[in-house]
Amino acid sequence: MSQTDKIRVAVLYGGRSGEHEISLASATNVIQHLDRNRFEVVPIGIDKKGVWFLGEDILQKKLKLHCDEDRKLFQPDSIGKSIQFTQPSQLLMQQTRQGKLFDVIFPVIHGPLCEDGTVQGLLELAEVPYVGCGVLSSAIGMDKDVSKRLIQGSGIPVPNFLTTKKAIWNKDPVAFALKVNKQLTYPLFVKPANTGSSVGIHKVKEPVDLNAAIQNAFLYDTKVIIEQGMTDFYEIEVAVLESLQSGEDPIVSIPGEIRPKAIHEFYSYASKYLDEEGAELIIPAPISHELQLKIRKAAKTIFIALECEGMARVDLFLEKKSQRIYFNEINTIPGFTQISMYPKLMTASGFSYPELLTHLVMLAIDKHTQKSQLAREYVSNLKKHSG
């Protein structure tokens, strides 16, 4: 395949969330494993101020964000300023002598201001094909409160939880603490409702530590969830991948177990990214074949219930004594670092890293093609059916 025939894949990385550095690691792996016989890679980085820069397609051990003025693509501060007239699509689809700068975007930005549907909405407006879940499922998946409520409605158990918003908590933190202590038992997990990679999550063992944990969680989000801690359970993760065959069930990986080292107590940010030996990833999970089937069925149900597209990693709890499966959360842009579970699970289920990325890119193009055929104006000439 000649260079001009290759599909240009813009790998979008960085972002404004607390998971910026994780995104760089994930994007490095994606860039290294994209099939260069089929794809031309166009790295695009977003700095912590929201400015977009054209990166360099260099295979290196660690991706860096080049914030050079001459490589700037888009600056949010320019919106609303009367500098020059720009077509909305030109904000992303900058033209070169060969045509478009890229054909499809592969977002590898974790956390708020991407994984929550914001970037997906921008790409929808610009009519740019992109990998992964759409606006709705991205927003739902990022919000731990909303996703848990929807999954409860699908019949899958969820650990007991309470939520509070910053304004309500500030008004009367004592009343909310009393409510927590009345309805939940320790240990508890305090989490920002809209973050990933365990950013801002705290395990609280005593009531005296509750307020400090909530205050810290509010640094990352305006809504906080307080969840009942579980004891004697397996922490299970499952990778789900949309089929290339329209209408077919999604592809569900074999389950894997996350076993954090005792020093970390739970699968925290430190155990994931700061300590190379912070957790043991066991694939397949050491459970019976019957339980594996039940877990895979639950993961498929969750993927479909939350209207997911492309890919998602479903995180579950398996209570050892009762063997009951509980929903924890879903990640619509799972990590793609060297230690990340999603690519490891898919590899163990028969998809090599390059095959997985190719599958995702082709899904994105197919989804965009289908959407582009939808009517954009009212159609009144309905065909009459003969009786």
C-alpha positions as CSV (number, residue, x, y, z in Angstrom):
1,M,0.0,0.0,0.0
2,S,1.5,3.4,-1.0
3,Q,1.8,6.2,1.5
4,T,-1.0,8.1,-0.2
5,D,-3.4,5.1,0.1
6,K,-2.8,4.7,3.8
7,I,-5.5,5.7,6.3
8,R,-4.2,8.7,8.3
9,V,-4.9,8.1,12.0
10,A,-4.6,11.1,14.3
11,V,-3.7,9.8,17.8
12,L,-5.1,12.4,20.2
13,Y,-3.3,12.5,23.6
14,G,-2.6,14.6,26.7
15,G,-5.7,16.5,27.8
16,R,-6.6,18.7,30.8
17,S,-7.4,16.0,33.3
18,G,-5.4,14.6,36.2
19,E,-4.7,11.6,33.9
20,H,-2.6,13.6,31.5
21,E,0.6,11.7,32.0
22,I,-1.2,8.3,31.8
23,S,-2.5,9.4,28.4
24,L,1.0,10.0,27.1
25,A,2.0,6.5,28.1
26,S,-1.1,5.0,26.5
27,A,-0.6,7.0,23.3
28,T,3.0,5.9,23.1
29,N,1.9,2.3,22.9
30,V,-0.9,3.0,20.4
31,I,1.5,4.8,18.1
32,Q,4.1,2.0,18.4
33,H,1.5,-0.8,17.6
34,L,-0.6,0.8,14.8
35,D,0.0,-1.2,11.6
36,R,2.3,1.0,9.5
37,N,1.5,-1.0,6.4
38,R,-2.1,0.3,6.6
39,F,-1.9,3.5,8.7
40,E,0.0,6.7,8.7
41,V,0.1,8.2,12.2
42,V,-0.5,11.8,13.0
43,P,0.1,12.5,16.7
44,I,-1.9,15.5,18.1
45,G,-1.3,16.6,21.7
46,I,-3.5,18.7,24.0
47,D,-1.7,20.5,26.7
48,K,-3.2,21.2,30.2
49,K,-4.5,24.6,29.0
50,G,-6.5,22.9,26.2
51,V,-4.3,24.0,23.3
52,W,-4.0,21.5,20.5
53,F,-0.5,20.9,18.9
54,L,0.6,18.8,16.0
55,G,3.1,16.2,17.3
56,E,5.9,14.3,15.6
57,D,5.5,10.8,14.4
58,I,8.6,9.4,16.1
59,L,8.6,5.9,17.6
60,Q,10.1,6.5,21.0
61,K,10.0,5.0,24.5
62,K,8.0,7.9,25.9
63,L,5.8,10.3,24.1
64,K,6.3,14.0,24.8
65,L,4.0,17.0,24.2
66,H,5.6,19.5,21.8
67,C,4.0,22.9,22.7
68,D,5.7,24.7,19.8
69,E,3.9,27.8,18.5
70,D,4.4,26.9,14.9
71,R,2.8,23.5,15.5
72,K,-0.3,24.9,17.2
73,L,-3.6,23.6,15.6
74,F,-6.3,25.0,17.9
75,Q,-6.6,27.3,20.9
76,P,-9.8,27.4,22.9
77,D,-9.2,31.1,23.8
78,S,-9.7,32.0,20.1
79,I,-13.4,31.1,20.2
80,G,-15.5,34.2,20.1
81,K,-12.7,36.5,19.1
82,S,-12.9,38.4,15.8
83,I,-9.5,37.4,14.5
84,Q,-10.6,35.8,11.2
85,F,-13.5,33.8,9.9
86,T,-13.0,30.1,10.2
87,Q,-15.2,27.3,9.2
88,P,-16.1,25.0,12.2
89,S,-14.7,21.9,10.5
90,Q,-11.3,23.7,9.9
91,L,-10.7,23.7,13.6
92,L,-9.9,20.1,13.3
93,M,-9.6,19.2,9.6
94,Q,-6.8,21.4,8.6
95,Q,-5.9,21.2,4.9
96,T,-2.5,20.2,3.4
97,R,-1.5,20.0,-0.2
98,Q,-2.4,16.3,-0.1
99,G,-5.8,17.0,1.3
100,K,-7.0,16.3,4.9
101,L,-4.4,16.2,7.7
102,F,-6.1,13.0,8.9
103,D,-9.0,10.6,8.2
104,V,-9.9,9.3,11.6
105,I,-9.1,10.3,15.2
106,F,-8.0,7.8,17.9
107,P,-8.7,9.5,21.2
108,V,-6.3,8.2,23.9
109,I,-7.2,10.8,26.5
110,H,-8.3,9.5,29.9
111,G,-10.6,11.2,32.3
112,P,-12.7,14.4,32.2
113,L,-12.7,16.6,29.1
114,C,-12.4,13.7,26.7
115,E,-13.5,10.4,28.1
116,D,-16.7,12.0,29.3
117,G,-18.0,12.8,25.8
118,T,-16.8,16.4,25.5
119,V,-14.2,15.7,22.7
120,Q,-16.7,13.2,21.1
121,G,-19.2,16.0,20.9
122,L,-16.7,18.3,19.2
123,L,-15.8,15.6,16.7
124,E,-19.5,14.9,16.0
125,L,-20.0,18.6,15.2
126,A,-16.9,18.6,12.9
127,E,-18.1,15.3,11.3
128,V,-14.8,13.6,12.0
129,P,-14.7,9.8,12.4
130,Y,-13.3,8.7,15.8
131,V,-12.6,5.5,17.7
132,G,-14.6,4.4,20.6
133,C,-17.9,5.2,22.4
134,G,-20.1,8.1,21.3
135,V,-21.2,11.1,23.3
136,L,-24.0,9.4,25.3
137,S,-22.1,6.3,26.5
138,S,-18.9,8.3,27.1
139,A,-20.8,10.7,29.4
140,I,-22.7,7.9,31.2
141,G,-19.6,5.7,31.6
142,M,-17.6,8.5,33.2
143,D,-20.2,9.4,35.7
144,K,-20.0,6.6,38.4
145,D,-23.3,7.7,39.9
146,V,-25.4,7.7,36.7
147,S,-23.8,4.5,35.4
148,K,-24.5,2.6,38.6
149,R,-28.1,3.7,38.7
150,L,-28.6,2.5,35.1
151,I,-26.9,-0.8,35.8
152,Q,-29.1,-1.4,38.8
153,G,-32.1,-1.0,36.4
154,S,-30.6,-3.8,34.2
155,G,-30.7,-6.3,37.1
156,I,-27.0,-6.4,38.0
157,P,-26.2,-5.7,41.7
158,V,-24.2,-2.6,42.7
159,P,-22.6,-2.0,46.1
160,N,-24.6,0.4,48.2
161,F,-23.6,4.0,47.6
162,L,-24.5,7.6,48.3
163,T,-23.7,10.8,46.3
164,T,-23.4,14.4,47.1
165,K,-22.6,17.6,45.2
166,K,-20.2,20.2,46.4
167,A,-22.8,22.9,47.1
168,I,-25.0,20.6,49.1
169,W,-22.0,19.2,51.1
170,N,-20.7,22.7,51.8
171,K,-24.1,23.7,53.1
172,D,-24.1,21.0,55.8
173,P,-21.2,18.5,55.9
174,V,-22.2,17.2,59.3
175,A,-25.7,16.2,58.2
176,F,-24.2,14.3,55.2
177,A,-21.6,12.6,57.3
178,L,-24.4,11.4,59.7
179,K,-26.4,10.1,56.6
180,V,-23.3,8.2,55.5
181,N,-22.7,6.7,58.9
182,K,-26.3,5.7,59.2
183,Q,-26.7,4.0,55.8
184,L,-23.3,2.6,55.1
185,T,-20.7,0.7,57.1
186,Y,-16.9,1.0,57.1
187,P,-14.6,0.7,55.2
188,L,-15.9,3.0,52.6
189,F,-14.5,4.3,49.3
190,V,-14.8,8.0,48.5
191,K,-14.5,8.8,44.8
192,P,-14.9,11.8,42.5
193,A,-17.9,10.8,40.4
194,N,-16.1,11.7,37.1
195,T,-12.5,10.6,37.1
196,G,-10.6,7.4,36.1
197,S,-7.3,5.7,37.0
198,S,-8.3,5.9,40.7
199,V,-7.5,9.6,40.8
200,G,-8.9,11.1,44.0
201,I,-10.1,7.8,45.4
202,H,-9.6,7.1,49.1
203,K,-10.3,4.1,51.3
204,V,-11.9,5.3,54.5
205,K,-11.7,3.0,57.5
206,E,-13.0,5.3,60.3
207,P,-15.7,8.1,60.4
208,V,-13.0,10.6,61.6
209,D,-11.3,10.4,58.1
210,L,-14.5,10.8,56.1
211,N,-14.6,14.6,55.7
212,A,-10.9,14.9,54.6
213,A,-11.5,12.2,52.0
214,I,-14.6,14.0,50.6
215,Q,-12.8,17.4,50.6
216,N,-9.9,15.8,48.6
217,A,-12.3,14.1,46.1
218,F,-14.0,17.5,45.5
219,L,-10.6,18.8,44.1
220,Y,-11.3,16.6,41.0
221,D,-15.1,16.9,40.6
222,T,-18.2,18.7,41.8
223,K,-19.9,15.4,42.6
224,V,-18.6,12.7,44.9
225,I,-19.7,9.2,45.4
226,I,-19.3,7.3,48.7
227,E,-19.5,3.6,48.2
228,Q,-19.8,0.6,50.5
229,G,-16.5,-1.3,50.7
230,M,-16.6,-5.0,50.0
231,T,-14.7,-7.7,51.8
232,D,-13.5,-11.1,50.6
233,F,-14.0,-10.5,46.9
234,Y,-12.2,-10.8,43.6
235,E,-11.7,-7.7,41.6
236,I,-12.4,-8.7,38.0
237,E,-12.0,-6.9,34.7
238,V,-13.3,-7.8,31.3
239,A,-12.5,-6.2,27.9
240,V,-15.5,-5.8,25.5
241,L,-15.1,-5.0,21.8
242,E,-17.8,-4.1,19.3
243,S,-18.1,-6.5,16.4
244,L,-17.3,-5.4,12.9
245,Q,-20.4,-7.3,11.8
246,S,-23.3,-4.9,12.3
247,G,-25.9,-6.3,14.6
248,E,-23.7,-9.0,16.1
249,D,-23.1,-9.3,19.8
250,P,-19.9,-7.6,21.1
251,I,-16.8,-9.6,21.6
252,V,-16.1,-10.3,25.3
253,S,-12.7,-11.3,26.5
254,I,-11.8,-13.9,29.1
255,P,-12.0,-12.3,32.6
256,G,-8.8,-11.2,34.4
257,E,-8.2,-10.6,38.1
258,I,-6.5,-7.5,39.7
259,R,-4.7,-8.4,42.9
260,P,-3.2,-5.3,44.5
261,K,-0.2,-5.8,46.8
262,A,-1.1,-5.6,50.5
263,I,0.8,-2.3,50.8
264,H,-1.7,-0.5,48.6
265,E,-4.9,-2.1,50.0
266,F,-6.8,-1.4,46.8
267,Y,-6.1,-0.8,43.1
268,S,-5.0,2.8,43.6
269,Y,-3.3,5.3,41.2
270,A,0.0,4.4,42.9
271,S,-0.4,0.7,42.5
272,K,-1.4,1.2,38.8
273,Y,1.2,3.6,37.6
274,L,3.8,4.5,40.3
275,D,4.7,1.1,41.6
276,E,5.8,-1.3,38.8
277,E,5.0,-4.2,41.2
278,G,1.9,-2.6,42.8
279,A,-0.5,-5.2,41.6
280,E,-0.6,-8.7,40.1
281,L,-2.6,-9.1,36.9
282,I,-3.9,-12.6,36.6
283,I,-5.2,-13.7,33.2
284,P,-7.4,-15.7,33.1
285,A,-8.9,-15.1,36.5
286,P,-8.6,-18.2,38.7
287,I,-12.3,-19.0,38.8
288,S,-14.4,-21.8,37.5
289,H,-15.5,-22.0,33.9
290,E,-19.1,-21.5,34.9
291,L,-18.3,-18.3,36.7
292,Q,-16.3,-17.0,33.8
293,L,-19.3,-17.5,31.6
294,K,-21.5,-15.6,34.0
295,I,-19.1,-12.8,34.3
296,R,-18.7,-12.5,30.5
297,K,-22.5,-12.4,30.2
298,A,-22.7,-9.7,32.8
299,A,-20.0,-7.6,31.0
300,K,-21.9,-7.9,27.7
301,T,-25.2,-6.9,29.4
302,I,-23.4,-3.8,30.9
303,F,-21.8,-2.8,27.6
304,I,-25.2,-3.0,25.8
305,A,-27.2,-1.3,28.6
306,L,-24.9,1.7,28.6
307,E,-25.1,2.1,24.8
308,C,-21.4,1.5,24.4
309,E,-19.6,1.5,21.0
310,G,-16.2,0.5,20.0
311,M,-14.6,-0.6,23.2
312,A,-14.9,-0.6,27.0
313,R,-13.4,-2.2,30.0
314,V,-16.0,-3.5,32.5
315,D,-14.8,-3.6,36.1
316,L,-16.7,-6.0,38.4
317,F,-16.5,-7.4,41.9
318,L,-17.0,-11.2,42.5
319,E,-18.0,-11.9,46.1
320,K,-16.2,-15.1,47.1
321,K,-18.7,-16.6,49.5
322,S,-21.9,-15.9,47.6
323,Q,-20.3,-15.9,44.1
324,R,-22.5,-12.9,43.4
325,I,-21.3,-10.5,40.6
326,Y,-21.4,-6.7,41.3
327,F,-20.9,-3.8,38.9
328,N,-18.0,-1.5,39.9
329,E,-17.5,0.8,36.9
330,I,-16.9,1.0,33.1
331,N,-14.0,2.7,31.3
332,T,-14.8,3.8,27.7
333,I,-11.2,4.8,26.9
334,P,-9.3,2.1,28.9
335,G,-5.6,2.4,29.4
336,F,-3.3,1.3,26.6
337,T,-0.1,1.4,28.6
338,Q,2.3,-1.6,28.7
339,I,0.7,-2.7,32.0
340,S,-3.0,-2.0,31.1
341,M,-5.5,-4.8,31.3
342,Y,-7.6,-4.0,28.2
343,P,-5.0,-4.9,25.6
344,K,-3.7,-7.7,27.8
345,L,-7.2,-9.3,28.0
346,M,-7.8,-8.9,24.3
347,T,-4.4,-10.4,23.5
348,A,-5.2,-13.4,25.7
349,S,-8.5,-13.7,23.9
350,G,-7.0,-13.9,20.4
351,F,-6.4,-10.3,19.3
352,S,-2.9,-9.1,18.9
353,Y,-2.2,-5.5,19.8
354,P,-2.0,-4.3,16.1
355,E,-5.1,-6.4,15.2
356,L,-7.0,-4.8,18.0
357,L,-6.1,-1.3,16.9
358,T,-6.9,-2.0,13.3
359,H,-10.3,-3.4,14.4
360,L,-11.0,-0.2,16.3
361,V,-10.1,2.1,13.5
362,M,-12.2,0.3,11.0
363,L,-15.1,0.3,13.4
364,A,-14.8,4.1,13.6
365,I,-14.8,4.6,9.9
366,D,-17.8,2.3,9.5
367,K,-19.7,4.1,12.2
368,H,-19.1,7.4,10.6
369,T,-20.2,6.1,7.2
370,Q,-23.5,4.9,8.7
371,K,-24.1,8.2,10.5
372,S,-23.3,10.3,7.4
373,Q,-26.2,8.6,5.6
374,L,-28.7,9.9,8.1
375,A,-31.1,12.6,6.9
376,R,-30.1,16.1,8.1
377,E,-33.5,17.7,7.1
378,Y,-37.1,16.9,7.5
379,V,-38.3,14.3,4.9
380,S,-42.0,14.4,4.2
381,N,-42.5,12.2,1.2
382,L,-43.2,8.9,2.9
383,K,-43.7,5.9,0.6
384,K,-47.2,4.5,0.6
385,H,-47.5,0.8,1.0
386,S,-50.1,-1.0,-1.0
387,G,-52.7,-2.8,1.1
